[in-house]
Amino acid sequence: MSLTHRKLGVLIKELNRITQRLKSALHATQRLIETSELEERRRLWSEIEDTAVLLDELRGQFINEVLLFIAQEQPLGRDLLVSHVLLSIAYDALRISRYCREIARIDSMLAPTSGLYKLVDLSHTFKKAVEAVEAALHDLEEFNTRRKNIVAEIDRYIDEVYKTTLLEVASSDTVQRELALKALLMRHIERIVDHTQYIEQYLEKIVK
């Protein structure tokens, strides 16, 4: 896709640099879910929190850059649409990082006697979510939607796991702590993949 304004290409590269930070948060969260070592978990809590805060700051700066571009260049047509899509994708990246932060906070509340590593199948499910996000971010880097079917397939899988968990909760007279935690965490993971789907949908609008 050709862009009228060279500045838009610069903004796209800047957004890709921001989303690299998101990948770091996702990988740290994956490690957190898998480890039982308390000191390592403490380090990961801090890393995930710091990354979420940084992404918030970077998004704020990015918004200002995009709005300044719109005000100065007054883009029309596809260039204006791309500008709005970049803002939306930056928001989705921030939301994903915040869900990682919420997952880390839950793990910190379980310490020192327990942790997310004790929840059966959570690591596998989160790993699938990471695959979806990385697929969408690869599409953003390449400015295409070649991996949209991968994201859609993972989205369906996560939805099924989440629904199964909710049905398990609904059918229980008393809900054990582990099941309640799993339902909460599945909600966060489901939202991560939802925002990943949004990124693909936004890209589809501008790469046709």
Contacts in CASP RR format, 6 or more apart in sequence:
PFRMAT RR
TARGET T0000
AUTHOR 0000-0000-0000
METHOD contacts of the structure
MODEL  1
MSLTHRKLGVLIKELNRITQRLKSALHATQRLIETSELEERRRLWSEIED
TAVLLDELRGQFINEVLLFIAQEQPLGRDLLVSHVLLSIAYDALRISRYC
REIARIDSMLAPTSGLYKLVDLSHTFKKAVEAVEAALHDLEEFNTRRKNI
VAEIDRYIDEVYKTTLLEVASSDTVQRELALKALLMRHIERIVDHTQYIE
QYLEKIVK
1 78 0 8 1.000
1 143 0 8 1.000
1 206 0 8 1.000
1 207 0 8 1.000
3 9 0 8 1.000
3 78 0 8 1.000
3 79 0 8 1.000
3 82 0 8 1.000
4 75 0 8 1.000
4 78 0 8 1.000
4 79 0 8 1.000
5 69 0 8 1.000
5 73 0 8 1.000
5 75 0 8 1.000
5 79 0 8 1.000
7 69 0 8 1.000
7 73 0 8 1.000
8 69 0 8 1.000
8 75 0 8 1.000
8 79 0 8 1.000
8 82 0 8 1.000
8 83 0 8 1.000
11 62 0 8 1.000
11 65 0 8 1.000
11 66 0 8 1.000
11 69 0 8 1.000
11 83 0 8 1.000
11 86 0 8 1.000
12 82 0 8 1.000
12 86 0 8 1.000
12 143 0 8 1.000
14 62 0 8 1.000
14 65 0 8 1.000
15 62 0 8 1.000
15 86 0 8 1.000
15 89 0 8 1.000
15 90 0 8 1.000
15 140 0 8 1.000
16 137 0 8 1.000
16 140 0 8 1.000
16 141 0 8 1.000
18 55 0 8 1.000
18 58 0 8 1.000
18 59 0 8 1.000
18 62 0 8 1.000
18 90 0 8 1.000
18 93 0 8 1.000
19 93 0 8 1.000
19 137 0 8 1.000
19 140 0 8 1.000
21 51 0 8 1.000
21 54 0 8 1.000
21 55 0 8 1.000
21 58 0 8 1.000
21 97 0 8 1.000
22 51 0 8 1.000
22 55 0 8 1.000
22 93 0 8 1.000
22 96 0 8 1.000
22 97 0 8 1.000
22 133 0 8 1.000
22 137 0 8 1.000
23 133 0 8 1.000
23 134 0 8 1.000
23 137 0 8 1.000
24 47 0 8 1.000
24 51 0 8 1.000
25 47 0 8 1.000
25 48 0 8 1.000
25 51 0 8 1.000
25 52 0 8 1.000
25 55 0 8 1.000
25 96 0 8 1.000
25 97 0 8 1.000
25 100 0 8 1.000
25 101 0 8 1.000
26 96 0 8 1.000
26 100 0 8 1.000
26 129 0 8 1.000
26 130 0 8 1.000
26 133 0 8 1.000
26 134 0 8 1.000
27 130 0 8 1.000
28 44 0 8 1.000
28 47 0 8 1.000
28 48 0 8 1.000
28 51 0 8 1.000
28 100 0 8 1.000
29 44 0 8 1.000
29 48 0 8 1.000
29 100 0 8 1.000
29 103 0 8 1.000
29 104 0 8 1.000
29 126 0 8 1.000
30 123 0 8 1.000
30 126 0 8 1.000
30 127 0 8 1.000
30 130 0 8 1.000
31 40 0 8 1.000
31 44 0 8 1.000
32 41 0 8 1.000
32 44 0 8 1.000
32 45 0 8 1.000
32 48 0 8 1.000
32 103 0 8 1.000
32 104 0 8 1.000
32 107 0 8 1.000
32 116 0 8 1.000
33 103 0 8 1.000
33 107 0 8 1.000
33 116 0 8 1.000
33 117 0 8 1.000
33 119 0 8 1.000
33 122 0 8 1.000
33 123 0 8 1.000
33 126 0 8 1.000
34 117 0 8 1.000
34 123 0 8 1.000
35 41 0 8 1.000
35 44 0 8 1.000
35 117 0 8 1.000
36 115 0 8 1.000
36 117 0 8 1.000
38 111 0 8 1.000
38 112 0 8 1.000
41 107 0 8 1.000
41 108 0 8 1.000
41 111 0 8 1.000
41 115 0 8 1.000
42 111 0 8 1.000
44 104 0 8 1.000
45 104 0 8 1.000
45 105 0 8 1.000
45 107 0 8 1.000
45 108 0 8 1.000
48 100 0 8 1.000
48 101 0 8 1.000
48 103 0 8 1.000
48 104 0 8 1.000
49 101 0 8 1.000
49 104 0 8 1.000
51 97 0 8 1.000
51 100 0 8 1.000
52 97 0 8 1.000
52 98 0 8 1.000
52 100 0 8 1.000
52 101 0 8 1.000
55 93 0 8 1.000
55 94 0 8 1.000
55 97 0 8 1.000
56 94 0 8 1.000
56 97 0 8 1.000
59 90 0 8 1.000
59 91 0 8 1.000
59 93 0 8 1.000
59 94 0 8 1.000
62 86 0 8 1.000
62 87 0 8 1.000
62 90 0 8 1.000
63 87 0 8 1.000
63 90 0 8 1.000
66 83 0 8 1.000
66 86 0 8 1.000
66 87 0 8 1.000
69 75 0 8 1.000
69 83 0 8 1.000
70 80 0 8 1.000
70 83 0 8 1.000
73 79 0 8 1.000
75 82 0 8 1.000
75 83 0 8 1.000
78 206 0 8 1.000
81 205 0 8 1.000
81 206 0 8 1.000
82 206 0 8 1.000
85 202 0 8 1.000
85 203 0 8 1.000
85 205 0 8 1.000
85 206 0 8 1.000
88 198 0 8 1.000
88 202 0 8 1.000
89 140 0 8 1.000
89 199 0 8 1.000
89 202 0 8 1.000
89 203 0 8 1.000
92 195 0 8 1.000
92 196 0 8 1.000
92 198 0 8 1.000
92 199 0 8 1.000
92 202 0 8 1.000
93 195 0 8 1.000
93 199 0 8 1.000
95 191 0 8 1.000
95 195 0 8 1.000
96 133 0 8 1.000
96 192 0 8 1.000
96 195 0 8 1.000
96 196 0 8 1.000
99 188 0 8 1.000
99 189 0 8 1.000
99 191 0 8 1.000
99 192 0 8 1.000
100 192 0 8 1.000
102 188 0 8 1.000
103 116 0 8 1.000
103 126 0 8 1.000
103 185 0 8 1.000
103 188 0 8 1.000
106 116 0 8 1.000
106 181 0 8 1.000
106 184 0 8 1.000
106 185 0 8 1.000
107 115 0 8 1.000
107 116 0 8 1.000
110 116 0 8 1.000
110 181 0 8 1.000
116 122 0 8 1.000
116 181 0 8 1.000
116 185 0 8 1.000
117 123 0 8 1.000
118 178 0 8 1.000
119 178 0 8 1.000
119 181 0 8 1.000
119 182 0 8 1.000
119 185 0 8 1.000
122 182 0 8 1.000
122 185 0 8 1.000
125 158 0 8 1.000
125 161 0 8 1.000
125 186 0 8 1.000
125 189 0 8 1.000
126 189 0 8 1.000
128 154 0 8 1.000
128 157 0 8 1.000
128 158 0 8 1.000
129 154 0 8 1.000
129 158 0 8 1.000
129 189 0 8 1.000
129 192 0 8 1.000
129 193 0 8 1.000
129 196 0 8 1.000
131 150 0 8 1.000
131 154 0 8 1.000
132 150 0 8 1.000
132 151 0 8 1.000
132 154 0 8 1.000
132 155 0 8 1.000
132 158 0 8 1.000
132 192 0 8 1.000
132 193 0 8 1.000
132 196 0 8 1.000
133 192 0 8 1.000
133 193 0 8 1.000
133 196 0 8 1.000
135 147 0 8 1.000
135 150 0 8 1.000
135 151 0 8 1.000
135 154 0 8 1.000
135 196 0 8 1.000
136 147 0 8 1.000
136 151 0 8 1.000
136 196 0 8 1.000
136 197 0 8 1.000
136 199 0 8 1.000
136 200 0 8 1.000
136 203 0 8 1.000
137 199 0 8 1.000
138 147 0 8 1.000
139 145 0 8 1.000
139 146 0 8 1.000
139 147 0 8 1.000
139 148 0 8 1.000
139 199 0 8 1.000
139 200 0 8 1.000
139 203 0 8 1.000
140 199 0 8 1.000
140 203 0 8 1.000
143 203 0 8 1.000
143 207 0 8 1.000
144 203 0 8 1.000
144 207 0 8 1.000
145 200 0 8 1.000
145 203 0 8 1.000
145 204 0 8 1.000
145 207 0 8 1.000
147 200 0 8 1.000
148 200 0 8 1.000
148 203 0 8 1.000
148 204 0 8 1.000
151 193 0 8 1.000
151 196 0 8 1.000
151 197 0 8 1.000
151 200 0 8 1.000
152 197 0 8 1.000
152 200 0 8 1.000
154 193 0 8 1.000
155 193 0 8 1.000
155 194 0 8 1.000
155 196 0 8 1.000
155 197 0 8 1.000
158 186 0 8 1.000
158 189 0 8 1.000
158 190 0 8 1.000
158 193 0 8 1.000
159 190 0 8 1.000
161 186 0 8 1.000
162 186 0 8 1.000
162 187 0 8 1.000
162 189 0 8 1.000
162 190 0 8 1.000
165 179 0 8 1.000
165 182 0 8 1.000
165 183 0 8 1.000
165 186 0 8 1.000
166 183 0 8 1.000
168 179 0 8 1.000
169 175 0 8 1.000
169 179 0 8 1.000
169 180 0 8 1.000
169 183 0 8 1.000
172 179 0 8 1.000
END
